[in-house]
Amino acid sequence: GGDDDPIGLGQMGGCPHSVAFYATPENDLDGDGVEDAAAEGDCCINGYGASFADSSCGNTLAEVTANCCWSPFVARYSIQPDGENQNAFDCVSFISEEDCNALGALWSDDSQMAGQCQHSADATTDDNSAATDDNVPATTTNWGSGAGWCYSSLDREIGSATGDDCWALCEATYGASLVAVDWNGASECYCQSACECLMDVGDSDGYLMTVDSITALPDECPASYNDEDDGSSWCGDRRDCNAPAAYSSLTVNDDNEPLYVQSTGFPAALRAGAETGVDLTRSMLGTASDTRIYLLEPNGADDVYSALIDDYCQFVGYDWSECGDSERSAAQSGGGQYYLSGKESCVCGEYTYAGAPMFMMPSTSDDATMVAERAIHEYTHVVQKASGGPMADWLMEGGAVFNECWLGPELTGSYYSSFSQCFQYGGGGGGILNNVRQLYLDDPTVPWFTLWANDRCCGDDCPSTHGEGQGMQDRYIYYDLGAFAVAMAITRADAKFGRGGAATIHDFWTSAERGFWRRTDIPYGPIDHVNGWPSDVPEGSGWRGALAAFLGDATTADFYASVEATIVSDGVVATTAELLAAISGTLSDAAVAAAAQTQTDFTTCEWSTAARTACNEGLGCGVAATAPPTPTPAASDAATAPALA
């Protein structure tokens, strides 16, 4: 309100209250949980009769609530003398005239327009007051007080609101991911991404609203849901970047759902692109638990990111004032960044990857296809992190780039029509095979893959296995050479076991019996899980053991030698055509396309293994999943998880 009113006033006049859910207190016609001080027909106006088409506040009530119509004001479809106008909105409050004047807003009383109690146009011609008891959005069910609070991993307190306003506030941030909202008599509004079970059943101070697809509420939560003590202790210091996260509490199956959190003006078309890429990847690899996908529009004002940043900081457990500043700054500087960060905890005395915050910050020139392709890459990382580690860096980045070329051609409007075309010209860096050649042409005598591909340095801190070298060329080594090495691994495994290209791709990603990523069972070997490197993992353990088994080899040494020999022979670097020929026998365009059309079977025992925490040993097919202990958030000055681009 006041001189800086963001909405502007349309038609001035009377203030008919809504007849939303009658919460305690009794005189609460707008359903905001606060007793109306204004007499019937009187109200405080911040905006009235404002057209959605002409407003910068948004095109829906949820957007208006999030962007312009803040507590104690309530956004609703505009109430006019002839009924409700859903092409316009009001931003009004039923506080006292004194409080309204203190806010600098406009006070209007019943003398200016005949007051009406009805909120909707239909209600103005309906004299049956009993039909107006639960006027909530058509997509929701209001369960009233005492039903309990829905439990979900989100459980986000987003602000001060009740009823429809609480729902609108949560929906503006979480969109279709929203399943339920809870609020109390103090107007503390909580957003929920699921309704797994009910907390505080019988508490008359708690109110519950859910999507209407929930026709019956679940049972009460077990007592263990209130126990946040996992018996673990702080894990100690370690280096600041690329430190190993040996364990993971994430699980992968088809029951999990990703949670999207967006800035208030994030374009709908780009969100659709993100969902397309994520869903395509999920259909092949499964869905990881404890994942939030943060969508940040470019060049926004500070406030458009506020709810998103608050959610992120709560999710990862950071409470310092600068939390989220770098993410906001990156988006405000034009975006164009896509990466997976991490939430780390100490579980059973070991560092554990406990949550996957995935950031997508498109630039103004990025279209939905670009966003979908980047979503394939980053969501691949999410699923990879559920395998635990330490993991060779070429498998992480190379695996994600490989999936861009496997799944990317399936996208509508894809930049590449086939796997081979993507390997020649795609990958985001000028062509995968071309970059492999450029790396080795710099110095054909250096075994780049063998010396450098396993570990990513932290500044000048590199493992001794790197030895003498020219400086790190991250793009070529981890992304391009890594993708080629993944293709070589699938080709070598198919030559050994003869299952065909399409089946071997699926084995690599999804099979605990024949594959790689579902086979990296703990223990990972006697390495330093705080300061060690992926290359420290011994043969027969962790990623080395899983890779050798996938290839049908005793150790990984022969595979590394075969990759080097394929790229350089007698000091001569192979041509692009020769590199493509080395993998196209197994990975023909037809075979790769067939793999993308093959639906993964998520009912097998391979998708019910326990989380890879230090509490669980001997994982494998047939070992039932168990819920990991509730992680202890890392201290605020702890090193953050390394970002995967």
Residue pairs with C-beta under 8 A, 6 or more apart in sequence:
1 44
1 46
1 73
1 103
1 104
1 105
1 106
2 103
2 104
2 105
3 104
5 46
5 47
5 105
6 56
6 57
6 67
6 68
7 46
7 47
7 50
7 55
7 57
7 64
7 68
7 69
7 91
8 47
8 50
8 55
9 45
9 47
9 48
9 49
9 50
9 106
10 47
10 48
10 49
10 50
10 51
10 78
10 88
11 48
11 49
11 80
12 45
12 48
12 106
12 108
12 112
13 48
13 108
13 112
13 113
14 41
14 43
14 108
14 109
14 110
14 112
14 113
14 114
14 115
14 116
15 38
15 41
15 42
15 43
15 44
15 45
15 79
15 90
15 92
15 94
15 108
15 115
16 41
16 79
16 115
16 116
16 117
16 118
16 119
17 29
17 30
17 36
17 40
17 43
17 94
17 115
17 117
17 119
18 29
18 30
18 31
18 74
18 76
18 119
18 135
19 29
19 117
19 118
19 119
19 123
19 132
19 133
19 135
20 29
20 30
20 31
20 119
20 135
20 136
20 163
20 164
21 31
21 133
21 134
21 135
21 136
21 142
21 144
21 163
21 164
22 28
22 31
22 133
23 31
23 33
23 145
23 162
23 163
23 207
24 145
24 185
24 204
25 34
25 35
26 35
27 35
27 36
28 34
28 35
28 36
29 36
29 40
29 94
29 117
30 36
30 74
30 76
30 92
30 93
30 94
31 135
31 162
31 163
31 164
31 165
32 71
32 72
32 74
32 161
32 162
32 163
32 165
32 187
33 161
33 162
33 163
33 183
33 185
33 187
33 207
34 72
34 162
34 187
36 94
37 94
37 95
37 96
37 99
38 44
38 93
38 94
38 95
38 96
38 97
39 109
39 110
40 110
40 115
40 117
41 109
41 110
41 114
41 115
41 116
42 94
42 97
42 107
42 108
42 109
42 110
42 115
43 92
43 93
43 94
43 107
43 108
44 73
44 92
44 93
44 94
44 95
44 97
44 99
44 100
44 103
44 105
44 106
44 107
44 108
45 90
45 91
45 92
45 105
45 106
45 107
45 108
46 69
46 73
46 91
46 92
46 93
46 105
46 106
47 68
47 69
47 89
47 90
47 91
47 92
48 78
48 90
48 91
48 92
48 108
49 78
49 80
49 85
49 88
49 90
50 57
50 78
50 88
50 89
50 90
50 91
51 87
51 88
52 58
52 59
52 60
52 87
52 88
52 89
53 87
55 64
55 68
55 89
56 67
57 63
57 64
57 67
57 68
57 69
58 64
58 66
58 67
58 68
58 264
61 75
61 76
61 77
61 89
61 168
62 168
62 169
62 171
62 172
63 172
63 264
64 75
64 89
64 91
65 75
65 165
65 168
65 169
65 172
66 168
66 169
66 172
66 173
66 264
66 307
67 172
67 264
67 265
67 304
68 75
68 91
69 75
69 89
69 91
71 159
71 160
71 161
71 165
71 187
72 93
72 95
72 99
73 91
73 92
73 93
74 91
74 92
74 93
74 165
75 89
75 90
75 91
75 165
75 168
76 89
76 90
76 92
76 119
77 84
77 85
77 86
77 88
77 89
77 90
77 119
77 120
78 84
78 85
78 88
78 89
78 90
79 85
79 90
79 116
79 118
79 119
81 113
81 114
82 121
83 120
83 121
83 122
83 124
84 118
84 119
84 120
84 121
84 122
84 124
85 121
93 100
93 105
95 103
97 107
97 109
100 106
100 107
101 107
116 124
118 124
118 126
118 132
119 135
120 135
123 131
123 132
123 135
126 132
134 142
136 142
136 163
136 164
136 167
136 209
137 164
137 167
138 212
139 211
139 212
140 167
140 209
140 210
140 211
140 212
141 209
141 210
141 211
141 212
141 214
141 215
142 163
142 207
142 208
142 209
143 207
143 208
143 209
143 210
143 217
144 207
144 208
145 203
145 204
145 205
145 206
145 207
146 201
146 202
146 203
146 204
146 206
147 198
147 201
147 206
147 208
147 217
148 198
148 199
148 200
148 201
148 202
148 203
148 206
148 208
148 217
148 220
149 182
149 190
149 198
149 199
149 200
149 203
149 206
149 208
150 179
150 180
150 182
150 192
150 194
150 195
150 196
150 198
150 199
150 208
150 210
151 192
151 194
151 195
151 196
151 197
151 198
151 199
151 221
151 225
152 179
152 180
152 192
152 193
152 194
152 195
152 196
153 193
153 194
153 289
153 290
154 174
154 191
154 192
154 193
154 194
154 259
155 190
155 191
155 192
156 170
156 190
156 191
156 192
156 311
156 314
157 188
157 189
157 190
158 169
158 170
158 173
158 189
158 190
158 191
158 307
158 310
159 169
159 189
160 187
160 188
160 189
161 168
161 169
161 183
161 187
161 189
162 183
162 187
162 189
162 207
163 183
163 207
163 209
165 189
166 181
166 183
166 189
166 209
167 178
167 181
167 209
169 189
169 191
170 178
170 181
170 189
170 191
171 178
172 264
172 307
173 191
173 261
173 262
173 264
173 307
173 308
173 311
174 191
174 193
174 259
174 260
174 261
175 260
175 262
175 271
176 260
177 193
177 257
177 258
177 259
177 260
177 261
178 191
178 192
178 193
178 211
179 192
179 193
179 194
179 195
179 210
179 211
179 214
180 192
180 194
180 195
180 208
180 209
180 210
180 211
180 214
181 189
181 190
181 191
181 192
181 208
181 209
182 189
182 190
182 192
182 206
182 207
182 208
182 209
183 189
183 190
183 206
183 207
184 205
184 206
184 207
185 205
193 257
193 259
194 257
195 210
195 214
195 217
195 218
196 218
196 221
197 218
197 219
197 220
197 221
197 222
197 225
198 217
198 218
198 219
198 220
198 221
199 220
199 221
199 225
199 226
200 206
201 220
208 217
210 217
227 630
228 630
229 630
230 347
230 348
230 629
230 630
230 631
230 632
231 348
231 629
232 346
232 347
232 348
232 349
232 629
232 631
232 632
233 346
233 349
234 346
234 632
234 635
235 346
235 349
235 350
235 351
235 530
235 634
236 530
237 530
238 351
238 530
238 531
238 639
239 458
239 461
239 531
239 639
240 458
240 639
241 458
241 459
241 639
241 642
242 455
242 456
242 457
242 458
242 642
243 351
243 458
243 530
243 531
243 639
243 642
244 351
244 389
244 390
244 527
244 528
244 529
244 530
244 532
244 533
244 534
245 342
245 344
245 351
245 352
245 353
245 385
245 388
245 389
245 390
245 641
246 350
246 351
246 388
246 389
246 390
246 522
246 524
246 527
246 529
246 614
247 347
247 350
247 351
247 352
247 353
247 388
247 389
247 522
247 529
247 612
247 613
247 614
248 352
248 353
248 354
248 385
248 386
248 387
248 388
248 389
248 611
248 612
248 613
249 290
249 345
249 347
249 352
249 353
249 354
249 611
249 612
249 613
249 628
249 631
250 288
250 289
250 290
250 291
250 353
250 354
250 355
250 356
250 382
250 385
250 386
250 611
251 288
251 289
251 386
251 609
251 610
251 611
251 625
252 285
252 286
252 287
252 288
252 289
252 383
252 386
252 607
253 286
253 287
253 602
253 607
253 608
254 282
254 286
254 287
254 602
254 607
255 287
256 287
256 288
256 289
256 291
257 287
258 278
258 282
258 287
258 291
258 292
258 293
258 379
259 291
259 292
259 293
260 271
260 274
260 275
260 292
260 293
260 295
261 292
261 293
261 294
261 295
261 307
261 308
261 311
261 312
262 271
262 294
262 295
262 296
262 297
262 308
263 295
263 296
263 297
263 300
263 304
263 305
263 308
263 331
264 300
264 303
264 304
264 307
265 297
265 300
265 304
266 295
266 296
266 297
267 297
269 367
269 368
270 295
270 362
270 366
270 367
270 368
270 371
271 295
272 368
273 367
273 368
273 369
273 370
273 371
273 372
273 375
274 293
274 295
274 360
274 371
274 372
274 375
275 375
276 368
276 372
276 375
276 411
277 371
277 372
277 373
277 374
277 375
277 376
277 379
277 411
278 293
278 375
278 376
278 379
280 372
280 376
280 407
280 410
280 411
281 375
281 376
281 379
281 380
281 383
281 403
281 407
282 379
283 599
283 600
284 403
284 407
284 506
284 509
284 510
284 596
284 600
285 379
285 380
285 383
285 509
285 510
285 600
286 383
286 510
286 600
286 602
286 607
288 356
288 382
288 383
288 385
288 386
289 386
290 343
290 354
290 355
290 356
291 355
291 356
291 357
291 358
291 382
292 311
292 312
292 315
292 355
292 356
292 357
292 358
293 358
293 360
294 308
294 311
294 312
294 327
294 357
294 358
294 359
294 360
295 308
295 360
296 305
296 308
296 327
296 328
296 330
296 331
296 335
296 359
296 360
296 361
297 304
297 331
297 335
297 362
298 331
298 332
298 334
298 335
298 336
298 361
298 362
298 363
298 364
299 331
299 332
299 334
299 335
299 364
300 331
300 332
302 328
302 332
305 324
305 327
305 328
305 331
308 324
309 323
309 324
309 327
309 328
310 324
312 323
312 324
312 327
312 357
313 319
313 323
313 324
315 343
315 355
315 357
316 341
316 342
316 343
316 355
316 357
316 633
317 343
317 345
317 633
317 634
318 636
319 636
320 636
327 359
327 361
330 337
330 361
331 361
334 363
334 364
335 361
335 362
335 363
335 364
335 366
336 361
336 362
336 363
336 366
337 359
337 361
337 645
338 359
338 360
338 361
338 374
338 375
338 377
338 378
338 645
339 358
339 359
339 378
339 643
339 644
339 645
340 356
340 357
340 358
340 359
340 378
340 381
340 382
340 385
340 643
340 644
341 357
341 358
341 359
341 640
341 641
341 643
342 353
342 355
342 356
342 357
342 385
342 640
342 641
342 642
342 643
343 353
343 354
343 355
343 356
343 357
343 633
343 641
344 351
344 352
344 353
344 354
344 634
344 638
344 639
344 640
344 641
345 351
345 352
345 354
345 631
345 632
345 633
345 634
346 352
346 631
346 632
346 634
347 354
347 613
347 614
347 615
347 628
347 629
347 631
347 632
348 613
348 614
348 615
348 629
349 614
350 529
350 613
350 614
351 529
351 530
352 613
352 614
352 628
352 631
353 385
353 388
353 389
353 641
354 631
356 381
356 382
356 385
358 378
358 379
358 381
358 382
360 371
360 374
360 375
360 378
362 370
362 371
368 413
369 411
369 412
369 413
369 414
369 415
372 411
373 404
373 408
373 411
373 414
373 415
376 400
376 403
376 404
376 407
376 408
377 400
377 401
377 403
377 404
378 400
378 644
380 399
380 400
380 403
381 396
381 400
381 644
383 517
384 391
384 395
384 396
384 399
384 400
384 517
386 611
386 612
387 517
387 518
387 520
387 612
388 520
388 522
388 524
388 612
389 520
389 524
389 534
389 542
389 543
390 524
390 527
390 529
390 532
390 533
390 534
390 536
390 537
390 542
390 543
391 520
391 534
391 543
392 453
392 454
392 455
392 534
392 535
392 543
393 453
393 454
393 455
393 456
393 478
393 482
393 534
394 449
394 453
394 454
394 477
394 478
394 481
394 482
394 485
394 486
395 482
395 486
395 516
395 543
395 547
396 478
396 482
396 644
397 478
397 479
397 482
397 483
397 644
397 645
398 478
398 479
398 480
398 481
398 482
398 483
398 484
398 485
398 486
399 482
399 483
399 486
399 517
400 644
401 427
401 428
401 432
401 479
401 480
401 482
401 483
402 483
402 486
402 487
404 422
404 426
404 427
404 428
405 416
405 419
405 422
405 423
405 426
405 427
405 432
405 483
405 592
406 419
406 505
406 592
406 595
406 596
407 596
408 414
408 415
408 416
408 422
408 426
409 416
409 417
409 418
409 419
409 421
409 422
409 593
409 596
410 593
410 596
415 426
416 422
416 425
416 426
418 589
418 592
418 593
419 587
419 589
419 592
419 593
420 580
420 584
420 589
422 432
423 431
423 432
423 433
423 483
423 484
423 487
423 580
423 583
424 431
424 432
424 433
424 434
424 576
424 580
425 431
426 432
427 435
427 479
427 480
427 483
428 479
429 435
429 475
429 476
429 479
429 480
431 576
432 479
432 480
432 483
432 484
433 480
433 484
433 576
433 579
433 580
434 576
435 475
435 476
435 479
435 480
435 481
436 476
436 480
436 481
436 484
436 567
436 579
437 567
437 573
437 574
437 575
437 576
437 579
438 476
439 448
439 473
439 476
439 477
439 480
439 481
440 446
440 448
440 567
440 568
440 573
441 573
442 470
442 473
443 470
444 568
444 571
444 572
444 573
445 571
446 469
446 470
447 560
447 564
448 477
448 481
449 477
449 481
449 485
449 560
449 563
449 564
449 567
450 560
450 561
450 564
451 465
451 466
451 467
451 469
452 466
452 469
452 472
452 477
453 477
453 478
453 481
453 482
453 485
454 465
454 533
454 534
454 535
455 462
455 463
455 465
455 466
455 533
455 534
455 535
456 472
456 474
456 478
456 642
457 466
457 472
463 533
463 535
463 536
465 533
465 535
484 563
484 579
484 583
485 563
486 508
487 583
487 587
488 559
488 562
488 563
488 566
488 582
488 583
489 508
489 516
489 547
489 550
489 551
489 559
490 501
490 504
490 505
490 508
490 583
490 586
490 587
491 582
491 583
491 585
491 586
491 587
492 551
492 559
492 562
493 504
493 507
493 508
493 550
493 551
493 552
494 500
494 501
494 504
494 586
495 586
496 551
496 552
497 504
497 514
497 552
499 507
499 514
500 586
500 591
501 586
501 587
501 588
501 591
501 592
501 594
501 595
502 591
502 592
502 594
502 595
502 598
503 595
504 586
505 587
505 591
505 592
505 595
506 515
506 595
506 598
506 600
507 514
507 515
507 516
507 550
508 515
508 516
508 517
508 550
509 515
509 516
509 517
509 518
510 517
510 518
510 600
510 606
511 518
511 519
511 606
512 518
512 519
512 605
512 606
512 609
512 620
512 621
513 519
513 606
513 621
514 550
515 550
516 546
516 547
516 550
517 546
518 606
518 609
519 546
519 549
519 550
520 542
520 543
520 545
520 546
520 612
521 546
521 612
521 618
521 619
521 620
522 542
522 612
522 614
522 616
522 617
522 619
523 541
523 542
523 617
524 537
524 541
524 542
524 543
525 536
525 537
525 538
525 540
525 541
525 542
526 538
527 533
527 536
527 537
527 538
528 536
534 543
537 543
537 544
538 544
539 545
539 548
539 555
539 556
539 557
540 548
540 555
544 555
544 556
547 556
547 559
548 554
548 555
548 556
548 559
551 559
553 559
566 574
566 579
566 582
567 573
567 574
567 579
568 574
574 582
604 621
605 621
605 622
606 621
608 623
608 624
608 625
609 619
609 620
609 621
609 623
609 625
610 616
610 619
610 623
610 624
610 625
610 626
610 628
611 625
611 626
611 627
611 628
612 619
613 628
613 629
615 628
615 629
616 626
616 628
